[in-house]
């Protein structure tokens, strides 16, 4: 996929944008989805491990150099132990806010300060890198639709698309009813591929995908964009 240096949560955030309207579709889905991407990224890097279903830091002093991932790793380290599914929603907006700041720094978004009702300060994020986001979304749709076998898809790309599709992101949804069963099979294949590095990672990706599906009001795979 394009934008290789971007973390999994950053990519998931960009997949949620409607680049024509320059707005996020169904913003309520973003906090759990972005958090699941961050958890998966840390698990892929071996910095969060599974301890009998508990997301556990491998080393309290380890860092990735990515502010989003390091912020979550610090949060997990300083909190009571929780299962992966709990972390998908627990304080998830902290990770979302950090991803937005990262995407502003990368030139994908810019922040506009506004006042709600002329009184309450607010920040609205505006999409800038439309061409780059279009390319990212086109590549994600190719991963979901094929024709590349799931086993040949890079593991990080497979994890991103499996999570995004599980959240029902409209940029990826098929628009024909007959595609439903095929896409469900493909998502299963991508889920397996996303955790192919180790059996434990495969279980984590599947757990996160299940948690995302439960946390957001995802539409049917048959819904159009």
N, CA and C of each residue as an Amber inpcrd file, in Angstrom:
protein
   675
   0.8350000  -1.1970000   0.0000000   0.0000000   0.0000000   0.0000000
   0.8720000   1.2500000   0.0000000   0.3430000   2.3790000  -0.4970000
   1.0880000   3.6260000  -0.4130000   1.2610000   4.0270000   1.0440000
   2.0970000   5.0260000   1.2810000   2.2790000   5.5790000   2.6090000
   2.7600000   4.5230000   3.5930000   3.7440000   3.7280000   3.1590000
   4.2360000   2.6420000   3.9760000   4.6410000   3.0510000   5.3760000
   5.3070000   4.2150000   5.5790000   5.7310000   4.5820000   6.9220000
   4.5750000   4.8310000   7.8900000   3.3920000   5.0630000   7.3940000
   2.2620000   5.3280000   8.2740000   1.9140000   4.0920000   9.0980000
   1.5480000   4.3230000  10.3340000   1.1470000   3.2330000  11.2010000
  -0.2050000   2.6780000  10.7700000  -0.5610000   1.5040000  11.3060000
  -1.8620000   0.9150000  10.9960000  -3.0080000   1.8350000  11.4170000
  -2.9850000   2.4240000  12.6290000  -4.1040000   3.3060000  12.9880000
  -4.2170000   4.5240000  12.0850000  -3.0920000   5.0620000  11.6160000
  -3.1520000   6.2060000  10.7050000  -3.7980000   5.8140000   9.3810000
  -3.4570000   4.6530000   8.8650000  -4.0610000   4.1940000   7.6200000
  -5.5650000   3.9800000   7.7710000  -5.9600000   3.4060000   8.9120000
  -7.3820000   3.1570000   9.1370000  -8.1570000   4.4690000   9.2070000
  -7.5700000   5.4690000   9.8180000  -8.2300000   6.7760000   9.8660000
  -8.4460000   7.3130000   8.4500000  -7.4450000   7.2150000   7.6060000
  -7.5570000   7.7480000   6.2480000  -8.5610000   6.9720000   5.4090000
  -8.7110000   5.6860000   5.6730000  -9.6920000   4.8930000   4.9320000
 -11.1230000   5.2980000   5.2660000 -11.3170000   6.0090000   6.3610000
 -12.6650000   6.3940000   6.7800000 -13.1600000   7.6770000   6.1150000
 -12.2930000   8.3190000   5.3240000 -12.6750000   9.5940000   4.7150000
 -13.4120000   9.4070000   3.3950000 -14.4210000  10.2400000   3.1700000
 -15.0230000  10.4150000   1.8480000 -14.2360000  11.5410000   1.1860000
 -13.4120000  11.2070000   0.2090000 -12.5070000  12.2050000  -0.3600000
 -13.2200000  13.1890000  -1.2790000 -14.4130000  12.8480000  -1.7270000
 -15.1880000  13.7810000  -2.5570000 -15.7940000  14.8810000  -1.6900000
 -16.4040000  14.4710000  -0.5980000 -17.0130000  15.4340000   0.3190000
 -16.0170000  15.9840000   1.3340000 -14.8680000  15.3600000   1.4020000
 -13.8310000  15.7420000   2.3600000 -14.3660000  15.7010000   3.7860000
 -15.0070000  14.5980000   4.1140000 -15.5200000  14.4080000   5.4630000
 -15.4080000  12.9420000   5.8430000 -15.3580000  12.6830000   7.1360000
 -15.3290000  11.3160000   7.6330000 -16.7470000  10.7670000   7.6290000
 -16.9310000   9.6030000   7.0260000 -18.2330000   8.9670000   7.0530000
 -18.3700000   8.1850000   8.3550000 -19.4850000   8.3600000   9.0340000
 -19.7600000   7.6460000  10.2800000 -18.6250000   7.7960000  11.2840000
 -18.3900000   9.0110000  11.7730000 -17.2530000   9.2450000  12.6820000
 -17.3140000   8.4560000  13.9830000 -18.4950000   7.9760000  14.3770000
 -18.5850000   7.2020000  15.6130000 -17.7940000   5.9010000  15.5380000
 -17.5030000   5.4330000  14.3200000 -16.7360000   4.1940000  14.1740000
 -15.2420000   4.3920000  14.3850000 -14.7920000   5.6230000  14.2860000
 -13.3510000   5.8600000  14.2710000 -12.6240000   5.4990000  15.5710000
 -13.1020000   5.9050000  16.7470000 -12.3060000   5.6090000  17.9570000
 -11.9850000   4.1330000  18.1480000 -12.9720000   3.2130000  18.0940000
 -12.6000000   1.8030000  18.2830000 -11.7760000   1.2380000  17.1410000
 -12.0300000   1.6940000  15.9210000 -11.2860000   1.1730000  14.7800000
  -9.8240000   1.5890000  14.8380000  -9.5850000   2.8630000  15.0860000
  -8.2160000   3.3690000  15.1710000  -7.4780000   2.7100000  16.3400000
  -8.1720000   2.5430000  17.4750000  -7.5370000   1.8910000  18.6170000
  -7.1790000   0.4410000  18.2850000  -8.0800000  -0.2800000  17.6100000
  -7.7830000  -1.6640000  17.2300000  -6.5620000  -1.7270000  16.3240000
  -6.4410000  -0.7610000  15.4130000  -5.2710000  -0.7220000  14.5490000
  -3.9880000  -0.5060000  15.3310000  -4.0400000   0.3530000  16.3440000
  -2.8550000   0.6000000  17.1690000  -2.4700000  -0.6400000  17.9710000
  -3.4630000  -1.3290000  18.5140000  -3.1870000  -2.5630000  19.2490000
  -2.5620000  -3.6190000  18.3370000  -3.1250000  -3.7540000  17.1310000
  -2.5880000  -4.7250000  16.1760000  -1.1570000  -4.3640000  15.7840000
  -0.8910000  -3.0870000  15.6060000   0.4500000  -2.6380000  15.2280000
   1.4570000  -2.9760000  16.3260000   1.0980000  -2.7050000  17.5620000
   2.0000000  -3.0210000  18.6740000   2.2050000  -4.5240000  18.8200000
   1.1470000  -5.2950000  18.5600000   1.2910000  -6.7530000  18.6270000
   2.1960000  -7.2600000  17.5130000   2.0730000  -6.7050000  16.3170000
   2.9110000  -7.1000000  15.1930000   4.3900000  -6.8180000  15.4880000
   4.6410000  -5.7290000  16.1940000   6.0170000  -5.3490000  16.5230000
   6.5580000  -6.1220000  17.7280000   5.7090000  -6.9400000  18.3390000
   6.1320000  -7.7250000  19.4890000   6.2030000  -6.9470000  20.7820000
   5.6330000  -5.7320000  20.8280000   5.7110000  -4.8990000  22.0230000
   4.5230000  -5.0970000  22.9500000   3.4230000  -5.5900000  22.4020000
   2.3020000  -6.0470000  23.2170000   2.1480000  -7.5390000  22.9580000
   2.1290000  -8.3130000  24.0050000   1.9880000  -9.7560000  23.8610000
   0.7090000 -10.2100000  24.5540000   0.3090000 -11.4120000  24.2480000
  -0.8960000 -11.9750000  24.8420000  -0.5240000 -12.8400000  26.0470000
  -1.0760000 -12.5080000  27.1990000  -0.8590000 -13.2820000  28.4200000
  -2.2140000 -13.7990000  28.8890000  -2.5860000 -14.9620000  28.3710000
  -3.8690000 -15.5770000  28.7120000  -5.0270000 -14.6270000  28.4360000
  -4.9700000 -13.9900000  27.2640000  -6.0440000 -13.0930000  26.8440000
  -5.8660000 -11.6500000  27.2560000  -4.8340000 -11.3570000  28.0190000
  -4.5630000  -9.9990000  28.4910000  -3.5040000  -9.3470000  27.6070000
  -3.7670000  -8.1220000  27.1630000  -2.7780000  -7.3610000  26.4010000
  -1.7040000  -6.8770000  27.3660000  -0.4730000  -7.3620000  27.1760000
   0.5920000  -7.1380000  28.1580000   1.8460000  -6.5850000  27.4870000
   2.3880000  -5.4570000  27.9770000   3.6410000  -4.9360000  27.4160000
   4.7820000  -5.9280000  27.6170000   5.5610000  -6.1350000  26.5910000
   6.7010000  -7.0360000  26.7020000   7.7910000  -6.4320000  27.5580000
   8.0180000  -5.1290000  27.3790000   9.1040000  -4.4390000  28.0770000
   8.6150000  -3.0260000  28.3780000   8.6000000  -2.6310000  29.6190000
   8.0720000  -1.3320000  30.0120000   8.8710000  -0.1780000  29.4330000
  10.0960000  -0.4270000  29.0140000  10.9520000   0.6480000  28.4970000
  10.9910000   0.7040000  26.9700000  10.3100000  -0.2090000  26.2820000
  10.3730000  -0.2500000  24.8200000   9.5580000   0.8880000  24.2090000
  10.0470000   1.4010000  23.0800000   9.3480000   2.4520000  22.3540000
   9.4950000   2.2070000  20.8550000   8.5470000   2.7280000  20.0710000
   8.5650000   2.5400000  18.6230000   9.0870000   3.7660000  17.8810000
   9.0430000   4.9340000  18.5250000   9.3570000   6.1720000  17.8310000
   8.1420000   6.7960000  17.1770000   7.0010000   6.1070000  17.2090000
   5.7390000   6.6210000  16.6930000   4.9240000   7.1160000  17.8900000
   4.5490000   8.3920000  17.8750000   3.8930000   8.9880000  19.0460000
   2.5660000   8.3110000  19.3710000   1.8290000   7.8990000  18.3530000
   0.5340000   7.2500000  18.5770000   0.7260000   5.9180000  19.2860000
   1.6130000   5.0980000  18.7550000   1.8390000   3.7760000  19.3150000
   2.4890000   3.8580000  20.6930000   3.4420000   4.7660000  20.8450000
   4.1090000   4.8910000  22.1400000   3.1490000   5.4080000  23.2130000
   2.2310000   6.2920000  22.8160000   1.2430000   6.7860000  23.7680000
   0.3430000   5.6730000  24.2670000  -0.0840000   4.7930000  23.3650000
  -0.9240000   3.6700000  23.7730000  -0.1330000   2.6720000  24.6080000
   1.1000000   2.4240000  24.2210000   1.9310000   1.4920000  24.9840000
   2.1210000   1.9990000  26.4110000   2.3050000   3.2970000  26.5720000
   2.4510000   3.8770000  27.9090000   1.1450000   3.7560000  28.6910000
   0.0160000   3.9890000  28.0110000  -1.2830000   3.8690000  28.6740000
  -1.5220000   2.4500000  29.1790000  -1.2320000   1.4690000  28.3340000
  -1.4070000   0.0720000  28.7360000  -0.4770000  -0.2670000  29.8920000
   0.7500000   0.2200000  29.8270000   1.7390000  -0.0850000  30.8600000
   1.3350000   0.4670000  32.2190000   0.6810000   1.6250000  32.2180000
   0.3610000   2.2990000  33.4730000  -1.0380000   1.9720000  33.9870000
  -1.7800000   1.1340000  33.2630000  -3.1560000   0.8170000  33.6320000
  -3.2720000  -0.5860000  34.2190000  -4.4180000  -0.8490000  34.8170000
  -4.7090000  -2.2100000  35.2620000  -4.7830000  -3.1270000  34.0480000
  -4.4680000  -4.3950000  34.2010000  -4.5260000  -5.3210000  33.0650000
  -5.9380000  -5.4230000  32.4920000  -6.0030000  -5.4590000  31.1670000
  -7.2920000  -5.6000000  30.4900000  -7.1340000  -6.5390000  29.2930000
  -8.2370000  -7.1210000  28.9030000  -8.2550000  -7.9510000  27.7050000
  -8.2100000  -7.0700000  26.4620000  -7.8040000  -7.6850000  25.3450000
  -7.6990000  -6.9610000  24.0790000  -9.0100000  -6.2630000  23.7380000
 -10.1130000  -6.9770000  23.9050000 -11.4090000  -6.4130000  23.5200000
 -11.7260000  -5.1670000  24.3370000 -11.3560000  -5.1730000  25.6110000
 -11.6090000  -3.9960000  26.4460000 -10.8350000  -2.7920000  25.9490000
  -9.5790000  -3.0230000  25.5360000  -8.7360000  -1.9110000  25.0810000
  -9.2230000  -1.3090000  23.7680000 -10.0300000  -2.0060000  23.0030000
 -10.5460000  -1.4510000  21.7460000 -11.3960000  -0.2060000  21.9980000
 -12.0710000  -0.1630000  23.1420000 -12.9400000   0.9830000  23.4310000
 -12.4880000   1.8280000  24.6140000 -11.6690000   1.3020000  25.5020000
 -11.2960000   2.0180000  26.7210000 -10.4050000   3.2250000  26.4050000
 -10.9060000   4.4270000  26.6970000 -10.1650000   5.6730000  26.4250000
  -9.7050000   5.7320000  24.9580000 -10.5160000   5.2160000  24.0540000
 -10.0860000   5.1110000  22.6540000  -9.8930000   6.4680000  21.9920000
 -10.5720000   7.4870000  22.4790000 -10.4320000   8.8120000  21.8600000
  -9.0300000   9.3830000  22.0540000  -8.3250000   8.9470000  23.0840000
  -6.9420000   9.4060000  23.2540000  -6.1000000   9.0170000  22.0420000
  -6.2840000   7.7940000  21.5890000  -5.5290000   7.3320000  20.4220000
  -5.9990000   8.0440000  19.1720000  -7.3040000   8.2610000  19.0310000
  -7.8230000   8.9760000  17.8690000  -7.2470000  10.3880000  17.7970000
  -7.2270000  11.0950000  18.9140000  -6.6740000  12.4540000  18.9240000
  -5.2010000  12.4510000  18.5270000  -4.4550000  11.4590000  19.0070000
  -3.0320000  11.3800000  18.6760000  -2.8330000  11.1000000  17.1850000
  -3.6840000  10.2580000  16.6080000  -3.5870000   9.9670000  15.1750000
  -3.8830000  11.2210000  14.3580000  -4.8750000  11.9750000  14.7570000
  -5.1930000  13.2100000  14.0330000  -4.0110000  14.1670000  14.0480000
  -3.3810000  14.3080000  15.1970000  -2.2070000  15.1900000  15.2810000
  -1.0970000  14.6820000  14.3680000  -0.9230000  13.3840000  14.3150000
   0.1040000  12.8060000  13.4520000  -0.2030000  13.0830000  11.9800000
  -1.4530000  12.9440000  11.5930000  -1.8290000  13.1570000  10.1920000
  -1.7600000  14.6340000   9.8030000  -1.9600000  15.5210000  10.7590000
  -1.7240000  16.9400000  10.4970000  -0.2450000  17.1730000  10.2140000
   0.6110000  16.5840000  11.0420000   2.0620000  16.7420000  10.8590000
   2.5260000  16.1490000   9.5360000   1.8550000  15.0830000   9.0630000
   2.2280000  14.4280000   7.8070000   1.6270000  15.1160000   6.5830000
   0.7810000  16.1390000   6.7930000   0.2040000  16.8720000   5.6770000
  -1.0540000  16.2620000   5.0930000  -1.6320000  15.2780000   5.7630000
  -2.8790000  14.6950000   5.2830000  -4.0930000  15.5080000   5.7230000
  -3.9930000  16.1350000   6.8860000  -5.0890000  16.9170000   7.4400000
  -4.5630000  18.2800000   7.8750000  -5.4840000  19.2270000   8.0420000
  -5.1470000  20.4270000   8.7940000  -6.2970000  20.7350000   9.7470000
  -5.9560000  21.3780000  10.8440000  -6.9270000  21.6530000  11.9050000
  -7.4170000  23.0870000  11.8040000  -8.7290000  23.2500000  11.8890000
  -9.3390000  24.5690000  11.8930000 -10.0500000  24.7800000  13.2260000
  -9.6780000  25.8400000  13.9120000 -10.3160000  26.1470000  15.1940000
 -11.6200000  26.9000000  14.9430000 -12.6770000  26.4420000  15.6020000
 -13.9870000  27.0670000  15.4550000 -14.6430000  27.1750000  16.8240000
 -15.7870000  27.8660000  16.8540000 -16.5640000  27.9550000  18.0850000
 -17.9840000  27.4590000  17.8190000 -18.4050000  26.5010000  18.6220000
 -19.7560000  25.9730000  18.5150000 -20.7110000  26.9590000  19.1730000
 -21.7730000  27.3320000  18.4450000 -22.7420000  28.3230000  18.9300000
 -22.0700000  29.6530000  19.2450000 -20.9080000  29.8640000  18.6050000
 -20.1970000  31.1080000  18.8140000 -19.5110000  31.2350000  20.1520000
 -19.5360000  30.1540000  20.9580000 -19.0030000  30.2390000  22.3210000
 -17.9690000  29.1570000  22.6080000 -18.3380000  27.9020000  22.3870000
 -17.5100000  26.7840000  22.8200000 -16.4250000  26.4760000  21.7790000
 -15.1580000  26.4740000  22.1980000 -14.0770000  26.2040000  21.2390000
 -14.1310000  24.7750000  20.7220000 -13.8380000  24.6100000  19.4600000
 -13.8530000  23.2860000  18.8290000 -12.8000000  23.2610000  17.7370000
 -12.3730000  22.0530000  17.3720000 -11.4060000  21.8730000  16.2910000
 -12.0140000  20.9660000  15.2350000 -11.9950000  21.4110000  14.0070000
 -12.4760000  20.5940000  12.8940000 -11.2890000  20.2310000  12.0050000
 -11.2090000  18.9490000  11.6420000 -10.0950000  18.4860000  10.8080000
 -10.5430000  18.4140000   9.3570000  -9.6980000  18.9600000   8.4860000
 -10.0090000  19.0570000   7.0590000  -8.9900000  18.2380000   6.2780000
  -9.4760000  17.4870000   5.3110000  -8.5960000  16.6290000   4.5130000
  -7.8160000  17.4490000   3.4960000  -6.5000000  17.2570000   3.4650000
  -5.6390000  17.9340000   2.5040000  -5.0820000  16.9690000   1.4530000
  -4.5630000  15.8300000   1.8790000  -3.8820000  14.9140000   0.9600000
  -4.8430000  14.0270000   0.2000000  -5.7390000  14.6360000  -0.5910000
  -6.7980000  13.8670000  -1.2580000  -6.2240000  12.8120000  -2.1950000
  -5.2610000  13.1770000  -3.0110000  -4.7150000  12.2230000  -3.9810000
  -4.0710000  11.0300000  -3.2740000  -3.3480000  11.3060000  -2.2040000
  -2.7000000  10.2150000  -1.4750000  -3.7210000   9.3220000  -0.7750000
  -4.7860000   9.9280000  -0.2610000  -5.8230000   9.1280000   0.3970000
  -6.5990000   8.3140000  -0.6320000  -6.8700000   8.9020000  -1.7930000
  -7.5200000   8.1430000  -2.8720000  -6.6880000   6.9200000  -3.2480000
  -5.3780000   7.1080000  -3.3530000  -4.5020000   5.9900000  -3.7080000
  -4.5340000   4.9110000  -2.6340000  -4.5330000   5.3320000  -1.3710000
  -4.5960000   4.3810000  -0.2650000  -5.9050000   3.5930000  -0.3040000
  -7.0090000   4.2760000  -0.5580000  -8.3040000   3.6090000  -0.6030000
  -8.4260000   2.6940000  -1.8210000  -7.9040000   3.1130000  -2.9610000
  -7.9200000   2.2460000  -4.1480000  -7.1630000   0.9570000  -3.8910000
  -6.0070000   1.0770000  -3.2460000  -5.2020000  -0.1120000  -2.9710000
  -5.9020000  -1.0230000  -1.9670000  -6.5690000  -0.4220000  -0.9870000
  -7.3030000  -1.2240000   0.0000000  -8.4450000  -1.9870000  -0.6690000
  -9.1350000  -1.3500000  -1.6070000 -10.2140000  -2.0390000  -2.3180000
  -9.6740000  -3.1870000  -3.1570000  -8.4980000  -3.0030000  -3.7320000
  -7.8810000  -4.0870000  -4.4950000  -7.5350000  -5.2630000  -3.5850000
  -7.0590000  -4.9630000  -2.3770000  -6.7560000  -6.0370000  -1.4250000
  -8.0270000  -6.8010000  -1.0860000  -9.1260000  -6.0770000  -0.8750000
 -10.3850000  -6.7360000  -0.5190000 -10.9790000  -7.5040000  -1.6840000
 -10.9020000  -6.9420000  -2.8900000 -11.5510000  -7.5490000  -4.0550000
 -10.6860000  -8.5840000  -4.7560000  -9.4020000  -8.6550000  -4.4250000
  -8.4950000  -9.5050000  -5.1730000  -7.9170000  -8.6910000  -6.3200000
  -7.2700000  -9.3100000  -7.3280000  -7.1630000 -10.7430000  -7.5490000
  -5.9510000 -11.4000000  -6.8670000  -5.1570000 -10.6220000  -6.1130000
  -3.9790000 -11.1900000  -5.4630000  -4.4270000 -12.1660000  -4.3710000
  -3.9120000 -13.3830000  -4.3480000  -4.2690000 -14.3200000  -3.2750000
  -3.9500000 -13.7230000  -1.9060000  -4.7900000 -14.0220000  -0.9320000
  -4.5980000 -13.4510000   0.4020000  -3.2140000 -13.7750000   0.9590000
  -2.6920000 -14.9460000   0.6260000  -1.3830000 -15.3400000   1.1170000
  -0.2480000 -14.4970000   0.5770000  -0.4970000 -13.7520000  -0.5200000
   0.5310000 -12.8940000  -1.1080000   0.3880000 -11.4350000  -0.6960000
  -0.6620000 -11.1110000   0.0380000  -0.8710000  -9.7380000   0.5060000
   0.0530000  -9.4830000   1.6970000   0.7560000  -8.3560000   1.7390000
   1.5740000  -8.0490000   2.9180000   0.7310000  -8.1200000   4.1900000
   1.3200000  -8.6420000   5.2550000   0.5500000  -8.8970000   6.4700000
  -0.0830000  -7.6320000   7.0420000   0.6540000  -6.5250000   7.0320000
   0.1000000  -5.2830000   7.5730000  -1.0940000  -4.8190000   6.7590000
  -1.0160000  -4.9210000   5.4270000  -2.1300000  -4.5350000   4.5650000
  -3.3440000  -5.4110000   4.8210000  -3.1050000  -6.7020000   5.0080000
  -4.2100000  -7.6240000   5.2680000  -4.9030000  -7.2660000   6.5780000
  -4.1410000  -6.9570000   7.6090000  -4.7280000  -6.6000000   8.9050000
  -5.5370000  -5.3180000   8.8000000  -5.0120000  -4.3180000   8.0940000
  -5.7160000  -3.0470000   7.9290000  -7.0620000  -3.2610000   7.2370000
  -7.0600000  -3.9840000   6.1320000  -8.2870000  -4.1640000   5.3580000
  -9.2920000  -5.0300000   6.1110000  -8.8190000  -6.0500000   6.8150000
  -9.7360000  -6.8880000   7.5950000 -10.4240000  -6.0670000   8.6820000
  -9.6770000  -5.2160000   9.3710000 -10.2680000  -4.3840000  10.4100000
 -11.2090000  -3.3410000   9.8180000 -10.7830000  -2.7010000   8.7210000
 -11.6140000  -1.6690000   8.0960000 -12.9280000  -2.2410000   7.5840000
 -12.8590000  -3.4080000   6.9520000 -14.0680000  -4.0330000   6.4350000
 -14.9870000  -4.4790000   7.5670000 -14.4110000  -4.9340000   8.6670000
 -15.2090000  -5.3520000   9.8190000 -15.9600000  -4.1730000  10.4290000
 -15.3820000  -2.9750000  10.3220000 -16.0450000  -1.7730000  10.8230000
 -17.0650000  -1.2230000   9.8380000 -17.1440000  -1.8050000   8.6500000
 -18.1110000  -1.3550000   7.6670000 -17.7640000  -0.0330000   7.0080000
 -16.4800000   0.2770000   6.8740000 -16.1010000   1.5350000   6.2230000
 -16.6230000   1.5770000   4.8000000 -17.2630000   2.6590000   4.4630000
 -17.9540000   2.7360000   3.1760000 -17.0060000   2.7630000   1.9850000
 -15.7620000   3.1830000   2.2300000 -14.7920000   3.1890000   1.1320000
 -14.5100000   1.7860000   0.6210000 -14.7940000   0.7700000   1.4350000
 -14.4730000  -0.6030000   1.0550000 -15.6990000  -1.4590000   0.7710000
 -16.8850000  -0.9830000   1.1090000 -18.0660000  -1.8360000   1.0330000
 -18.4350000  -2.1810000  -0.3960000 -18.7750000  -3.4180000  -0.6680000
 -19.2730000  -3.7930000  -1.9940000 -20.6500000  -3.2080000  -2.2260000
 -20.9860000  -2.9610000  -3.4640000 -22.2770000  -2.3520000  -3.7750000
 -23.2340000  -3.3240000  -4.4610000 -22.8950000  -4.6050000  -4.4490000
 -23.7750000  -5.5860000  -5.0860000 -24.0130000  -6.7340000  -4.1230000
 -25.2580000  -7.1440000  -4.0130000 -25.6260000  -8.1750000  -3.0530000
 -24.8670000  -9.4740000  -3.3120000 -24.6120000  -9.7790000  -4.5730000
 -23.9600000 -11.0530000  -4.8730000 -22.5080000 -11.0820000  -4.4000000
 -21.9550000  -9.9220000  -4.0380000 -20.5770000  -9.8740000  -3.5500000
 -20.4700000 -10.2380000  -2.0730000 -21.6010000 -10.3330000  -1.3910000
 -21.5470000 -10.4540000   0.0620000 -20.7590000 -11.6810000   0.5310000
 -21.1430000 -12.8490000   0.0570000 -20.4680000 -14.0730000   0.5230000
 -18.9890000 -14.0660000   0.1420000 -18.6760000 -13.5870000  -1.0610000
 -17.2870000 -13.5640000  -1.5090000 -16.4500000 -12.6490000  -0.6130000
 -16.9950000 -11.4910000  -0.2660000 -16.2430000 -10.5780000   0.5820000
 -16.1050000 -11.1110000   1.9990000 -17.1240000 -11.7680000   2.5030000
 -16.9970000 -12.3450000   3.8420000 -15.8900000 -13.4000000   3.8740000
 -15.8000000 -14.2090000   2.8230000 -14.7170000 -15.2040000   2.7570000
 -13.3680000 -14.5120000   2.6650000 -13.3070000 -13.4660000   1.8640000
 -12.0500000 -12.7460000   1.6900000 -11.6000000 -12.0960000   3.0010000
 -12.5370000 -11.5320000   3.7520000 -12.1830000 -10.9200000   5.0270000
 -11.6210000 -11.9560000   5.9840000 -12.2040000 -13.1430000   5.9780000
 -11.6720000 -14.2230000   6.8100000 -10.2410000 -14.5720000   6.4000000
 -10.0090000 -14.6580000   5.1010000  -8.6650000 -14.9690000   4.6040000
  -7.6670000 -13.8730000   4.9940000  -8.0950000 -12.6140000   4.8890000
  -7.2150000 -11.5040000   5.2390000  -6.9510000 -11.4550000   6.7360000
  -7.9440000 -11.8370000   7.5220000  -7.7430000 -11.9080000   8.9710000
  -6.6540000 -12.9150000   9.3070000  -6.7180000 -14.0690000   8.6560000
  -5.6860000 -15.0840000   8.8720000  -4.3240000 -14.5820000   8.4200000
  -4.2900000 -13.9300000   7.2760000  -3.0320000 -13.4210000   6.7480000
  -2.4580000 -12.3150000   7.6400000  -3.3420000 -11.4600000   8.1880000
  -2.8930000 -10.3590000   9.0290000  -2.1930000 -10.8180000  10.2910000
  -2.4880000 -12.0430000  10.7270000  -1.8250000 -12.5830000  11.9140000
  -0.9360000 -13.7550000  11.6070000  -0.4150000 -13.7940000  10.3830000
   0.3220000 -14.9770000   9.9360000   1.6900000 -15.1360000  10.5880000
   2.2380000 -14.0770000  11.1690000   3.6040000 -14.1530000  11.6900000
   3.7280000 -15.2080000  12.7850000   2.7380000 -15.2570000  13.6820000
   2.7430000 -16.2560000  14.7510000   1.2990000 -16.6490000  15.0390000
   1.0760000 -17.8430000  15.5690000  -0.2850000 -18.2360000  15.9370000
  -0.9180000 -17.2800000  16.9450000  -0.1350000 -16.7650000  17.8740000
  -0.6660000 -15.8440000  18.8740000  -1.1570000 -14.5640000  18.2150000
  -0.3810000 -14.0290000  17.2770000  -0.7730000 -12.8160000  16.5840000
  -2.0570000 -13.0390000  15.7990000  -2.2010000 -14.2020000  15.1910000
  -3.4260000 -14.5050000  14.4650000  -4.6410000 -14.4290000  15.3720000
  -4.5220000 -14.9380000  16.5790000  -5.6140000 -14.8660000  17.5320000
  -5.9110000 -13.4440000  17.9560000  -4.8690000 -12.6320000  18.0800000
  -5.0550000 -11.2350000  18.4670000  -5.8050000 -10.4710000  17.3840000
  -5.3960000 -10.6310000  16.1360000  -6.0600000  -9.9400000  15.0320000
  -7.5290000 -10.3370000  14.9580000  -7.8050000 -11.6100000  15.1330000
  -9.1990000 -12.0660000  15.1030000  -9.9930000 -11.4780000  16.2680000
  -9.3910000 -11.4330000  17.4430000 -10.0560000 -10.8530000  18.6100000
 -10.3540000  -9.3690000  18.3850000  -9.3890000  -8.6460000  17.8170000
  -9.5890000  -7.2280000  17.5610000 -10.6670000  -7.0160000  16.5120000
 -10.6590000  -7.8350000  15.4920000 -11.6940000  -7.7180000  14.4610000
 -13.0790000  -7.9450000  15.0510000 -13.2160000  -8.9480000  15.9070000
 -14.4930000  -9.2240000  16.5680000 -14.9110000  -8.0480000  17.4420000
 -13.9520000  -7.4630000  18.1580000 -14.2480000  -6.3360000  19.0330000
 -14.6950000  -5.1170000  18.2400000 -14.0580000  -4.8630000  17.1130000
 -14.4490000  -3.7330000  16.2730000 -15.8700000  -3.9310000  15.7540000
 -16.1740000  -5.1290000  15.3040000 -17.5120000  -5.4180000  14.7910000
 -18.5630000  -5.1650000  15.8640000 -18.2530000  -5.5250000  17.1050000
 -19.2000000  -5.3490000  18.2010000 -19.3010000  -3.8920000  18.6460000
 -18.2390000  -3.1200000  18.4720000 -18.1770000  -1.7730000  19.0220000
 -18.8060000  -0.7160000  18.1350000 -18.9500000  -0.9990000  16.8350000
 -19.4700000   0.0120000  15.9200000 -20.7470000  -0.5010000  15.2610000
 -21.6600000   0.4060000  14.9280000 -22.8840000   0.0020000  14.2450000
 -22.6250000  -0.1690000  12.7560000 -21.8320000  -1.1830000  12.4150000
 -21.4380000  -1.3760000  11.0230000 -22.6300000  -1.8000000  10.1860000
 -22.8050000  -1.2020000   8.9860000 -23.8860000  -1.6140000   8.1030000
 -23.6140000  -2.9560000   7.4830000 -24.5990000  -3.5120000   6.8550000
 -24.4230000  -4.7600000   6.1210000 -23.4060000  -4.5930000   5.0210000
 -22.6820000  -5.6630000   4.7010000 -21.7260000  -5.6140000   3.6070000
 -22.3910000  -5.3230000   2.2690000 -23.7040000  -5.3980000   2.2170000
 -24.3960000  -5.1560000   0.9540000 -24.7150000  -3.6860000   0.7590000
 -24.4420000  -2.8710000   1.7820000 -24.7870000  -1.4470000   1.6970000
 -23.8390000  -0.7190000   0.7500000 -24.3780000   0.1590000  -0.0680000
 -23.5510000   0.9350000  -0.9880000 -22.8860000   2.0800000  -0.2890000
 -21.8960000   2.7450000  -0.9730000 -21.1720000   3.8460000  -0.3750000
 -21.9150000   5.1440000  -0.4900000
